[in-house]
Amino acid sequence: MNSIAKNINDIRKRIENTSNGKKVTLIAVTKTFSADCAKQAIDIGISDIAESKIQEAIPKFEALSNSLNGINKHFIGHLQSNKAKKAVLNFDLIQSLDSIDLAKDINRHAKDIGKVQKCLIELKVSTEATKSGASKEKVNEIYDYCVANCPNVLICGIMTIAPYFDDKELVRPYFKLAYNVFENIKKIKNDGNFNILSMGMSDDFEIAIQEGSNMVRVGTAIFGERNYDK
């Protein structure tokens, strides 16, 4: 068994041990890793992969070609409006919708190709300037706007990125906040499509699952050091 396969199996066991029977989707974050690394993950059963840069993702997807049949492709990076068209063309789920203006762009491009683009609203729980996302108040505004005005955008839930701490327990309040925002919208709007809470990465996915995450984004813990050549 190669290291990628071993890592994925280990992570799946950790998810199973943490989730108490709840379904949790494991996304292999292939950004900064080669197409070959992504293919190895797909070959052993990974059905969801994620990229954060359009210019990196498109040639990688072309290299993977038929290997992507049936694979869900997630965009998780900050999305600029001028890249919205390519994101709509190439990704099944855009996890980083963070403004009404971006929603308008996504809706327009999706309408042009007859697609309903699935999106998550990115909630900013960190005060770090380098982190993107909308405030919890803006999350509600974006949701309401899309439901009322963007028939080619389907809001499926929330994504968030917690700040990094050496002591992983310190991330727990940030995940609790995201869960509360998610549950509030889900209950008040009674929206059956609003069912994804994407939070947790290589260092903190177990705590995220304990706090309600049902989708985790794992890269380094699967692929190790970045390497485009193998």
N, C-alpha and C positions, 0 to 999 in steps of 0.2 A: 504494500500500500504506500503510495507516495505521500509526501508531507501535506499537500493540499487536501487529499482525501481524508487523511488522518485528522487534520484540523477540523474539517467540516463534521466528521463523525463525532469528534469530541464536543464541538459546539452544539450539535443537535442533542447530545446527551445532556449537556448543561441546561439547554432550553427545556427539555423534557422534565428534568429534575426540578426546575423552577416554576413551570407554568401550571402545575396542578391540573393537567388535562386540558387546559385552554389551548386553542389553536394559535400558534405564533408563527408568522411567516418570517423565514430567514432570507434576507437579501444579501447576496455576495457583492460587496462594493468593489467593483473591478477598476475603478478610476486609479490611474497611475500604474496599473499592472497590464501586462501584455495580453493580446488576444489569446495566446496559447494558455496562459494562466486561467483566463475566463473559460476557455473550452474544457480544461481539466475539471473545473468546478461543475460545468454543465453536464459533462459526461458521467459524473457520479450522482446526478440527480438534482442539482440546484436548478430551480425554475425561475428565479428572480435575480436580476443583476442590476447594478446601479452605476451611473456615471455622473460626473459633476461639470464637465466641460464639453460643449457641443463639438468643438474642433478636435477633441481627442476621441469622442465617442463614435463619430461617423465613420472614420477609417477603420476603427476597431470592429464595428458592426459589419462593415463590408468584408473584412478579413474573416470574420466568423461565419458569414453567409448562412448556409442552411442549418448551421448549428443553433441558430436563434429561433427556429420554428417552434412555436409553443412557449417560448421564453418571454416573461414579462420584463420589459425594460423600463427602469425608473430613472428619472432625472432628479438629482438631489442637490445640485449646486445653485448658487444665486443665478437667476435667469434675467438677463437683460432683454428689454423689449425687442431689440433688433435681432435677437436670437430665438424669439418666440416661435416664428414660423418653422424653423428647423427642429425645434423641440417637439412641436405638434406632429411633424412629419415622422419623427424617429422614436418617440417614446410613448409607452402605454400609460404611464402615470407620472405626472409632473408633481413632485413633492414640495416644491418651493414657491408656490403662489403666495406673494406677500403684499400685493396692492391691487386696488381696483383698476388702475391703468393697465397693469399686466393682465388682469382678467379680461379686459376689453380686447387686448391684442390676441390673447390665446383664443378667445371666442371667435374673433374675426377670421383667424387663420384656420381654425377647426371647421368653421362654416364653409369656407372656400373648398375644402376637400370632403365635405359631407361626413365629418367625424364629430362625435361627442368626446371631448378630451377629458379624461379623468384627472383630477387634481386633488392635492392636499394643500390646505392653507398652512404656511409655515408660521408657527408661533415663536416669538422671541422671548425666551425666559431668562436670558443672560443679559447683563449690563455691558458685556464686552462690545467695544465698538466694531470689532471685526466680524461679529455675528450678524446675520441678516434675519429678517422675519418681521412679523407684525405684532403689535401689542395685543393683549387679550381683548381690548375694546375694539381694535381694528379688525381682529379676526371675525367678530360678529358682524361688523359692517361689510366685510368682504363676502362673507357667507350670504348675507341678506341680498347684497347687490347681485351676486351671481345667480341666485335662485330667481330673482325678479327680472334680470336683464340679460342673462347669458345662457341661452338654451343649448349652446354647444360646449358648455363647461359643466361637468358634473363634479360637485364637491363631495369627496369620499371620506374626509376626515381631516386630521391634523398631524403635522410633523413638527418635531422640535429637536434642538441640539442643546444639550446641557453643557455648562462650563466644565472645564477640566479641573479635577482636584486629585492630589495624591491620595487623600483619604476618600475613597469612593462613596462612603456613606453621606458625604456632604452634597452629593448630587440629588439625593432623595427628595428634598423639598421642591426642586425644580421640576422633577417628574410628577410630583403630586399636583403642582400647579397646572401642568399641561393636562393631566387626567381630569381635573376639575373643569377646565375650560371645555374639553372634549365632551364630558358627560353632560354639562349644562346645555350645550347646543343639541346634543343627541336627544335629551329628554324634552326640552322645550319645543324643538322643531318637529319631533317625532318623525325623523327622516331615516327611512330604512337604508338609504344609500350611504349614510354618514356613519361608517363603522370601522374606520382604520385609525389607530393611534400609533404612529410611527415614531418611536423614540428608543434610544439605546444603541450604543456602538460597541466596538471591541472591548473597551475598558469597563463598560458599565451596563451591558445589556441585561444582566441578571437582575440588577436593581430596578431597571426600567420595567422588566416583565412583572416583578413583584408589585410595582406601582401602576400596573394596568396596560402596559404596552402590548400590542398584538402584532407588531411588525418591528424587527430589529435590523439594523444596517451594519454589517460586519465586513471589514476589509483586512486590516493588518493581522487580525487573529486567524484569518484563513490563509492569506497569501504570504505573510511575513514581510520581508524587506521588499521595497519597490524594485521591480526589474522588468524592463521592456524587452529584453533580449532572449529570454528563455521561452 
